[in-house]
Amino acid sequence: MKVRHFNLEDGKLFVDDYGDFLHINDIILLLKGKRHDKQALVDKYKDSEVDWEKRSHDMNEQCVYLINEILSEI
């Protein structure tokens, strides 16, 4: 499966100048890389008592959940 790259101009979609395609595997690899990075931060701050680290943990945990949901739909 390939996904065509579009630009949004004035509320209308246009194929970019190159007509590039982004392969679905590239999207999956990108999402898995982001999930790995966010999961590392979740693990790093999971037992922290510092307020900003707790917020960071929660935010990154939500990102991991969202990425997992997206990957399950692809």
Backbone bond lengths (Angstrom), bond angles and torsions (degrees), N, CA, C in turn:
res aa  C-N    CA-C-N  psi(-1)  N-CA   C-N-CA  omega(-1)  CA-C   N-CA-C  phi
1 M - - - 1.451 - - 1.514 109.05 -
2 K 1.321 117.18 134.32 1.455 121.78 176.78 1.520 109.04 -120.29
3 V 1.322 115.46 148.11 1.450 121.81 179.04 1.522 107.44 -115.02
4 R 1.307 116.60 125.69 1.461 120.62 179.03 1.526 109.20 -77.56
5 H 1.316 116.89 140.52 1.458 122.44 179.42 1.522 109.19 -86.88
6 F 1.313 117.37 124.12 1.458 123.19 -178.76 1.520 110.37 -118.04
7 N 1.304 115.00 154.36 1.466 122.34 170.82 1.516 108.05 -112.98
8 L 1.320 116.98 145.18 1.451 122.07 178.23 1.520 108.32 -103.43
9 E 1.342 116.41 118.33 1.461 121.30 179.30 1.520 108.50 -132.32
10 D 1.312 116.74 122.73 1.459 122.42 178.66 1.524 112.11 53.92
11 G 1.320 116.33 38.97 1.454 121.00 177.77 1.517 114.19 76.94
12 K 1.332 118.05 9.02 1.465 121.41 179.56 1.523 109.54 -121.81
13 L 1.318 115.80 145.17 1.455 121.23 179.14 1.524 110.56 -90.34
14 F 1.323 115.82 135.80 1.452 122.19 177.10 1.518 108.99 -132.93
15 V 1.338 116.04 140.89 1.463 119.81 172.73 1.523 106.50 -67.13
16 D 1.335 116.79 139.11 1.458 118.36 -179.02 1.532 110.81 -64.35
17 D 1.311 116.15 171.45 1.464 121.63 -174.81 1.518 113.30 -57.67
18 Y 1.299 117.50 -28.95 1.453 121.34 -175.84 1.528 112.70 -95.28
19 G 1.315 117.16 -11.33 1.456 119.90 -177.63 1.516 111.78 63.15
20 D 1.338 116.10 30.44 1.461 120.95 -175.51 1.515 112.11 -63.68
21 F 1.305 113.94 149.44 1.451 121.58 171.80 1.521 108.10 -112.74
22 L 1.302 115.11 141.46 1.459 121.45 174.65 1.517 106.53 -110.17
23 H 1.308 116.67 117.55 1.456 120.57 -176.39 1.525 109.99 -71.97
24 I 1.307 116.14 142.97 1.467 121.63 -177.58 1.534 111.29 -58.37
25 N 1.327 117.50 -32.77 1.469 119.74 178.27 1.524 111.57 -64.62
26 D 1.341 117.16 -33.29 1.463 120.30 176.36 1.523 110.84 -64.48
27 I 1.317 116.01 -40.00 1.461 120.78 178.37 1.527 109.99 -64.65
28 I 1.320 116.50 -44.31 1.464 120.80 179.90 1.526 110.60 -62.43
29 L 1.319 117.58 -44.38 1.472 120.55 179.42 1.522 111.19 -63.51
30 L 1.321 117.26 -40.07 1.454 120.55 177.97 1.525 110.65 -62.73
31 L 1.327 117.06 -46.49 1.466 120.87 179.88 1.527 111.72 -63.97
32 K 1.327 117.08 -40.11 1.469 119.61 179.00 1.523 111.36 -66.05
33 G 1.330 117.09 -36.15 1.467 120.49 176.17 1.513 111.38 -64.63
34 K 1.343 116.45 -44.07 1.465 120.45 178.10 1.520 110.74 -64.36
35 R 1.337 116.79 -40.00 1.468 120.08 178.80 1.524 110.63 -62.69
36 H 1.314 116.69 -41.14 1.467 121.25 179.40 1.535 110.06 -61.58
37 D 1.337 116.80 -45.19 1.466 120.74 179.72 1.528 111.64 -62.91
38 K 1.327 116.36 -45.18 1.470 120.66 -179.39 1.525 111.02 -67.40
39 Q 1.328 117.34 -37.91 1.462 120.71 179.08 1.524 110.52 -64.79
40 A 1.325 117.42 -36.62 1.470 120.90 177.04 1.528 110.32 -61.96
41 L 1.331 117.29 -39.14 1.463 120.42 177.72 1.522 111.51 -70.63
42 V 1.320 117.52 -36.30 1.467 121.04 175.99 1.526 109.07 -60.18
43 D 1.313 116.42 -47.48 1.469 120.72 -179.36 1.527 111.44 -64.93
44 K 1.330 116.26 -36.86 1.462 120.52 -177.74 1.531 111.98 -65.63
45 Y 1.327 117.05 -39.95 1.457 120.62 -173.77 1.530 114.15 -104.62
46 K 1.325 118.13 11.49 1.465 119.18 -173.06 1.526 113.91 -64.96
47 D 1.313 119.20 -31.65 1.463 121.50 -177.67 1.525 112.92 -107.66
48 S 1.320 117.27 15.39 1.460 121.13 -175.42 1.532 110.94 -75.13
49 E 1.314 115.07 149.14 1.462 122.08 176.26 1.526 111.32 -106.30
50 V 1.313 117.28 -6.44 1.463 121.96 179.95 1.529 108.70 -77.28
51 D 1.328 116.45 135.59 1.466 121.81 -172.45 1.531 113.10 -59.13
52 W 1.341 117.87 -48.75 1.460 119.17 -177.14 1.528 111.11 -67.34
53 E 1.331 116.86 -31.02 1.468 120.12 178.21 1.527 110.52 -70.96
54 K 1.330 117.12 -34.68 1.470 120.60 175.24 1.528 110.24 -64.12
55 R 1.345 115.90 -44.42 1.472 120.02 178.43 1.525 110.70 -63.69
56 S 1.324 115.90 -40.51 1.461 120.44 178.31 1.526 110.28 -62.98
57 H 1.324 116.30 -42.32 1.463 120.97 178.06 1.517 110.50 -59.20
58 D 1.330 116.64 -47.87 1.463 120.84 -178.48 1.521 111.96 -63.92
59 M 1.334 116.60 -43.59 1.454 120.98 -179.93 1.532 110.95 -63.34
60 N 1.324 116.40 -44.82 1.458 120.23 -179.68 1.526 111.70 -68.45
61 E 1.311 116.60 -33.57 1.463 120.33 176.37 1.534 110.29 -64.38
62 Q 1.325 116.79 -39.82 1.461 120.78 176.85 1.527 111.00 -65.66
63 C 1.323 117.14 -38.39 1.468 121.08 177.15 1.525 110.93 -62.62
64 V 1.319 116.95 -44.03 1.464 120.71 178.57 1.523 110.06 -61.18
65 Y 1.324 116.87 -42.91 1.462 121.07 178.59 1.533 110.82 -60.90
66 L 1.340 116.32 -46.33 1.459 120.65 -179.77 1.523 111.48 -62.95
67 I 1.309 117.04 -44.62 1.467 120.43 178.78 1.521 110.65 -61.78
68 N 1.324 117.61 -40.82 1.462 120.77 176.97 1.530 111.29 -61.89
69 E 1.329 116.34 -40.17 1.468 120.03 177.88 1.528 111.41 -63.86
70 I 1.313 116.19 -42.87 1.470 120.63 179.06 1.519 110.49 -64.35
71 L 1.332 116.20 -45.69 1.474 119.62 179.66 1.522 111.88 -62.74
72 S 1.319 117.57 -32.78 1.474 119.54 179.88 1.525 111.48 -70.91
73 E 1.337 117.71 -20.40 1.460 121.70 179.51 1.526 112.87 -89.94
74 I 1.313 116.56 -17.19 1.473 119.52 -177.90 1.518 110.80 -80.30
